[in-house]
């Protein structure tokens, strides 16, 4: 096993890959690798500065840390969507290729059988499989949805480099086996966001007037509201709302 090395990570995954037959899957894989090759070339990342790992329905690219992430992000935000549109214009309705993409950084070790090991890599894979990213792609008319890790946002995106508008990224929290992960999604947050664990206010607490319990389920996007007696005033909730218990004069 080699020593861990700091690397940039690009992960891509084809939407609804398993819904296609074998011929369509083979075509989609060819198109995916063609897009990856063009993206890397446009970002100035040649073959000596990256390794690839096949994921069947996707690909994982480990890139030398000295390669500029700004160039890679610009290409993913501009040229990659254009390339996908061009490919899909010539493809049948069952052979459309749409991608989830993640850009992350971290330490990765290559083992004796050329396997890649590292918690940073695991976290990037969790982001790629996150429901928030899947929902974002489902709800968009474009052919790619991009999410970046917290480290990429802090080191690159938040500085508002040319072609990488910081205000176009929105923070999301992704559940994982190792706890919640923060990330940043490019474009609007999906309305069909994953359900969050129910957060109930204990009955009788100062946050539950009259002894009622108010709980919100789902993702709340910019909610502005107030609990006054038995009335919730204002706000928009994407998810569910429920009331439990009852105080004096309120039904239980």
LINLINNOR-V754717 format. One record per backbone hydrogen bond with DSSP energy under -0.5 kcal/mol. CO is the residue of the C=O (numbers start at 0). NH is the residue of the N-H. If there is no record, write none. Layout:
[[CO & NH] [CO & NH]]
//
This chain:
[[4 & 107] [5 & 64] [6 & 105] [7 & 62] [8 & 103] [9 & 60] [10 & 101] [11 & 58] [12 & 99] [13 & 16] [15 & 18] [16 & 19] [20 & 24] [21 & 25] [22 & 26] [23 & 27] [24 & 28] [25 & 29] [26 & 30] [27 & 31] [28 & 32] [29 & 33] [30 & 34] [31 & 35] [32 & 36] [33 & 37] [34 & 38] [35 & 39] [36 & 40] [37 & 41] [38 & 42] [39 & 44] [40 & 43] [43 & 45] [45 & 48] [46 & 49] [48 & 63] [50 & 61] [52 & 59] [54 & 56] [56 & 13] [57 & 54] [58 & 11] [59 & 52] [59 & 61] [60 & 9] [60 & 62] [61 & 50] [62 & 7] [63 & 66] [67 & 71] [68 & 72] [69 & 73] [70 & 74] [71 & 75] [72 & 76] [73 & 77] [74 & 79] [77 & 81] [78 & 82] [79 & 83] [80 & 84] [81 & 85] [82 & 86] [83 & 87] [84 & 88] [85 & 89] [86 & 89] [87 & 90] [91 & 94] [92 & 95] [95 & 97] [97 & 14] [98 & 144] [99 & 12] [100 & 146] [101 & 10] [102 & 148] [103 & 8] [105 & 6] [106 & 119] [107 & 4] [108 & 110] [108 & 116] [109 & 1] [110 & 113] [114 & 110] [116 & 108] [117 & 121] [118 & 122] [119 & 123] [120 & 124] [121 & 125] [122 & 126] [123 & 127] [124 & 128] [126 & 129] [129 & 133] [130 & 134] [131 & 135] [132 & 136] [133 & 137] [134 & 138] [135 & 139] [136 & 139] [142 & 98] [144 & 100] [145 & 185] [146 & 102] [147 & 183] [148 & 152] [149 & 153] [150 & 154] [151 & 155] [151 & 156] [152 & 157] [155 & 158] [156 & 159] [160 & 163] [164 & 167] [165 & 168] [167 & 186] [169 & 184] [171 & 182] [173 & 180] [175 & 178] [180 & 173] [181 & 149] [182 & 171] [183 & 147] [184 & 169] [190 & 192] [195 & 217] [197 & 199] [198 & 215] [199 & 201] [201 & 204] [204 & 207] [207 & 210] [208 & 211] [212 & 243] [213 & 200] [214 & 241] [215 & 198] [216 & 239] [218 & 220] [218 & 237] [219 & 221] [225 & 227] [225 & 232] [226 & 228] [227 & 230] [230 & 227] [230 & 232] [232 & 225] [236 & 238] [237 & 218] [239 & 216] [241 & 214] [243 & 212] [246 & 249]]
//
